[in-house]
Amino acid sequence: MDEVVVEKVLRAIEEVPPGRVVSYGDLGALVGINPRHVGLVLRHWGDNVTWWRVTNRDGELPPELLARARPRWQREGIPEKPDGRGCRIDTHRVDLELLRRAYSRATDDLDDAAG
């Protein structure tokens, strides 16, 4: 995968503030890639970013990630869904316009380098 794309995804994730979540699709639209590619970036390079703030469109994560995300959500005040399969993305989704602006600032140097 292109290193610049990987960096853009990781920087976008870092712009999601504590207590907020975003979907793979939201990030894919922001960066201009398929949501599955966002997942690939997280799988291979996401250990050092706030990965627990990225879920599917329903606020859910695979079981192995869900167990690791729960304590982080609890610390950040992100409530779980009543069924316990994910978080309340409907009430805790990041403001996508604010995220877009923060992402634009955070990736200015990457856009400049790409020409």
Backbone as a ProteinNet text record, in pm:
[ID]
protein_1_A
[PRIMARY]
MDEVVVEKVLRAIEEVPPGRVVSYGDLGALVGINPRHVGLVLRHWGDNVTWWRVTNRDGELPPELLARARPRWQREGIPEKPDGRGCRIDTHRVDLELLRRAYSRATDDLDDAAG
[TERTIARY]
84.5	0	89.1	45.2	118.1	143.6	268.7	306.9	233.6	208.1	138.2	-6.1	-69.8	-206.6	-210.7	-116.7	-109.3	-95.7	-6.6	14.4	-110.4	-179.9	-303.3	-408.7	-424.4	-521.8	-484.1	-358.1	-314.8	-332.2	-301.8	-320.3	-468.2	-551.3	-695.5	-747	-703	-746.5	-703	-583.1	-533.4	-610	-682.6	-761.7	-899.7	-936.9	-1064.4	-1045	-1119.5	-1095.4	-1143.7	-1089.4	-1136.3	-1287.2	-1351	-1495	-1576.8	-1510.4	-1577.7	-1530.2	-1613.9	-1579.6	-1611.7	-1557.7	-1575.7	-1581.1	-1648.8	-1656.3	-1545.7	-1518.3	-1422.4	-1466.2	-1595.4	-1648	-1628	-1648.6	-1624.6	-1479.1	-1387.3	-1244.6	-1208.6	-1267	-1241	-1283	-1400.1	-1447.7	-1355.7	-1307.9	-1220.5	-1087.2	-1029	-897.2	-907.5	-1023.2	-1041.4	-1005	-1030.4	-1001.8	-1120.8	-1117.5	-1220.3	-1212.6	-1327.3	-1324.8	-1245.6	-1244.3	-1164.7	-1016.1	-972.8	-832.3	-800.1	-897.1	-878.9	-854.9	-933.9	-915.3	-779.6	-731.8	-598.7	-489.7	-502.5	-403.9	-404.2	-521.6	-529.5	-470.4	-499.4	-449.3	-296.4	-234.7	-89.5	-11.4	-70.3	3.9	-70.8	-179.8	-265.6	-238.5	-138.2	-115.6	-80.9	-22.3	23.5	-68.9	-190	-289.7	-412.7	-508.4	-628.7	-730.4	-693.1	-770.9	-910.2	-928.1	-1057.8	-1164.8	-1123.4	-1218.1	-1269.7	-1230.8	-1273.3	-1350.8	-1476.7	-1563.4	-1630.9	-1711.4	-1792.9	-1908	-1991.2	-2097.2	-2199.1	-2203.2	-2295.3	-2229	-2102.7	-2031.3	-1972.1	-1963.4	-1917.6	-1774.4	-1712	-1577.3	-1577.5	-1480.4	-1469.3	-1446.2	-1489.8	-1480	-1341.5	-1236.1	-1101.3	-1060.7	-1112.9	-1085.7	-1182.5	-1304.6	-1406.7	-1362.4	-1306.5	-1261	-1152.5	-1066.1	-959.5	-1010.6	-1116.2	-1169.8	-1255.5	-1325.8	-1420.4	-1361	-1245.6	-1192	-1153.9	-1110.4	-1075.9	-1201.4	-1306.8	-1434.7	-1483.9	-1471.7	-1517.6	-1442.3	-1309.5	-1228.2	-1266.2	-1305.7	-1337.8	-1486	-1566.3	-1708.4	-1791.2	-1745.4	-1820.1	-1902.8	-2034.3	-2117	-2128.2	-2142.8	-2167.5	-2313.5	-2338.5	-2475.8	-2538.3	-2669.8	-2736	-2704.5	-2680.3	-2651.4	-2506.6	-2422.3	-2283.7	-2191.9	-2239.4	-2157.8	-2075.9	-2089.5	-2016	-2048.6	-2016.1	-2040.3	-2154.4	-2195.9	-2307.1	-2256.3	-2224.7	-2174.5	-2279.9	-2405.9	-2512.7	-2507	-2462.1	-2454.7	-2311.7	-2212.5	-2073.4	-1987.1	-2053.5	-1977.2	-1914	-1791.4	-1720.3	-1794.8	-1782.7	-1836.5	-1750.3	-1808.6	-1731.6	-1675.1	-1741.3	-1686.6	-1565	-1571.8	-1455.5	-1339.6	-1370.7	-1267.6	-1203.7	-1285.2	-1231.7	-1133	-1168.6	-1079.7	-950.1	-962.5	-843.6	-754.6	-815.7	-740.9	-666.8	-732.8	-670.1	-544.1	-554.1	-436.2	-328.1	-369.5	-274	-200.9	-256.5	-194.5	-142.9	-141	-90.9	47.3	135.7	272.2	275.5	183.9	179.1	129.4	31.1	-19.9	86.5	161.3	268.4	378.2	412.3	518	477.2	347.3	298.8	297.4	300.3	304.1	167.7
-117.9	0	124.2	226.9	352.3	412.8	450.1	504.5	634.7	716	842.6	815.5	719.6	683.6	631	545.4	493.2	608.6	699.2	814	900.5	920	998.9	934.4	803.1	731.9	745.7	723.3	730.3	871.3	971.7	1109.6	1142.7	1092.9	1115.9	1056.7	936.9	871.9	953.4	1005.8	1084.9	1215.4	1258.3	1381.2	1357.2	1232.5	1201.2	1225.7	1319.6	1355.2	1247.1	1248.4	1155.6	1168	1055	1053.4	1050.5	1042.8	1039.6	919.8	874.6	762.4	799	721.7	742.2	603.8	593.4	463.6	449.8	326.1	299.8	373.6	375.7	443.8	594.2	653.2	796.4	830.1	749.7	774	749.2	643.7	616.3	732.3	788.5	903.7	1024	1043.5	1155.4	1144.7	1026.1	1004.7	978.2	928.3	897.3	754.3	663.2	521.7	437.7	312.2	216.9	193.1	181.5	154.2	28.6	-69	-190.9	-159.5	-60.7	-21.3	48.3	120.7	178.7	66.2	-39.3	-154.6	-219.7	-229.5	-286.9	-201.4	-70.4	18.2	-3.5	-8.6	-29.9	-164.3	-266.7	-400.5	-403.7	-337.2	-346.7	-235.7	-116.6	-2.7	71.4	18.2	92.8	79.7	3.7	-17.2	109.9	207.9	328	447.8	423.3	529.7	490.5	580.1	556.8	473.1	350.8	258.9	231.1	237.6	206.6	310.6	420.6	523.2	499.2	387.7	354.6	223.4	228.9	110.9	95.6	-8	-16.8	82.9	90.4	192.8	176.6	57.6	31.9	48.8	93.4	109.9	-18.8	-119.8	-251.2	-280.6	-369.7	-419.2	-571	-636.7	-782.4	-814.5	-932	-966.5	-948.2	-982.7	-971.4	-825	-734.3	-591.6	-529.5	-578.4	-525.1	-534.6	-647.7	-666.8	-565.4	-532.8	-435.5	-292.1	-267.7	-132.3	-90.6	-183.5	-149.7	-62.8	-99.9	-14.3	125.2	135	266.2	350.4	287.9	358.8	406.9	319.1	355.2	477.4	478	592.5	721.2	710	827.6	865.6	786.3	818.4	781.8	685.3	637.6	517.3	530.8	420.1	306	188.3	70.7	66.7	-3	-28.6	-127.2	-125.2	-217.2	-364.5	-400.8	-541.5	-579.6	-480.7	-508.9	-539.3	-522.9	-558.1	-441.8	-325.4	-210.1	-87	28.3	153.9	230.4	336.4	418.8	521.8	476.8	567.2	671.1	636	730.2	858.2	850.1	968.7	1017.7	939.7	977	986.2	992.1	1010	1148.6	1155.3	1282.4	1375.2	1503.9	1601.7	1590.1	1540.5	1509.3	1633.9	1746.3	1870.1	1917.9	1911.6	1947.5	1852.3	1723.8	1625.6	1655.7	1691.6	1722	1838	1941.2	2057.2	2021.4	1946	1905.5	1815.2	1726	1635.1	1714.1	1812.5	1894.9	1962.8	2018.5	2082	1978.6	1861.9	1759.1	1694.3	1707.3	1642.1	1741.1	1869.8	1971.5	1936.1	1892.8	1861.6	1742.8	1649.1	1533.3	1574.9	1662.5	1711.7	1794.1	1873.7	1954	1864.8	1757.9	1667.7	1589.6	1560.2	1483	1567	1699.8	1786.9	1824.4
0	0	0	-67.5	-79.2	58.8	86.4	217.4	250.5	151.3	175.5	217	153.8	190.7	333.7	367.5	504.5	603	575.4	664.7	674.8	563.9	566.8	655.6	645.3	729.2	876	907.9	1047.7	1104.2	1025	1072.2	1089.3	999.8	1013.2	1143.7	1176.1	1300	1420.8	1416.9	1528.9	1548.9	1448.7	1460.2	1521.6	1542.5	1607.6	1757.8	1815.5	1955.9	2052.9	2173.4	2276.4	2294.5	2316.6	2338.6	2210.6	2096.6	1965.8	1886.9	1795.4	1707.9	1563.4	1474	1330.9	1266	1154.9	1087.4	983.3	946.3	837.8	711.6	685.9	568.2	573.5	693.3	709.5	676.8	730.5	705.5	559.7	501.7	361.3	273.1	300.8	223	242.5	362.7	392.7	318.1	321.3	261.1	111.1	67.4	-74.1	-108.8	-13.4	-36.6	9.2	-27.5	12.4	163.5	232	376.4	413.1	325.4	353.5	360.7	282.3	288.3	420.3	474.4	608	707.8	698.6	786.4	769.9	646.5	621.8	685.4	671.8	733.9	884.7	944.1	1088.5	1128.5	1052.2	1085.7	1085.3	989.4	975.4	1044.9	1057.9	1111.1	1221.6	1270.8	1362.2	1510.5	1550	1693.5	1769.5	1702.5	1772	1754.4	1705.7	1695	1775.6	1783.3	1863.5	1784.5	1755.1	1671	1726.5	1857.8	1919	1884.6	1826	1784	1642.2	1580.9	1444.6	1449	1403.6	1405.7	1269.8	1259.1	1137.7	1150.3	1051	1049.8	1162.3	1221.8	1332.6	1469.2	1470.4	1596.7	1649.8	1565.2	1610.4	1566.4	1643.1	1614.8	1623	1560	1577.4	1725.6	1770.3	1913.6	1974.2	1900.5	1956.6	1979.5	1899.8	1920	2019.6	2020.8	2110.4	2256.2	2293.5	2431.7	2468.2	2374.4	2399	2395	2317	2302.7	2422	2482.6	2590.3	2700.7	2757.3	2864.9	2815.8	2692	2636	2617	2565.7	2550.8	2686.9	2785.3	2919.6	2971.9	2955.5	3000	2927.2	2799.6	2719.3	2724.7	2796	2809	2687.1	2609.8	2493	2538.2	2545.1	2595.4	2494.7	2549.4	2465.3	2423.8	2314.2	2272.5	2370.1	2384.9	2477.6	2450.8	2324	2294.1	2322.3	2359.5	2395.5	2278.9	2156.4	2039.7	1985.6	2046	1997.3	2079.2	2023	2093.8	2028.3	2094	2047	1946.3	1826.4	1723	1684.9	1701.9	1665.8	1749.1	1871.9	1957.1	1979.1	1937.5	1963.8	1837.4	1722	1597.1	1598.4	1552.9	1542.7	1446.7	1468.6	1374.4	1248.8	1141.6	1021.3	953.5	966	907.2	985.7	1117.8	1198.8	1172.8	1157.6	1126.8	991.7	893.9	760.5	767	842.3	854.3	927.5	1036	1111.7	1026.9	952.8	864.1	756.7	701.6	597.7	651.6	771.2	832.8	863.4	912.3	953.8	836.8	717.7	601.2	497.6	532.3	438.7	384.7	472.9	429	333.2	349.2	259.1	120.6	117.7	-10.3	-82.5	-7.4	-66.8	-124.4	-51.6	-96.6	-220.8	-231.9	-346.7	-473.8	-457.9	-574.3	-615.8
[MASK]
+++++++++++++++++++++++++++++++++++++++++++++++++++++++++++++++++++++++++++++++++++++++++++++++++++++++++++++++++++

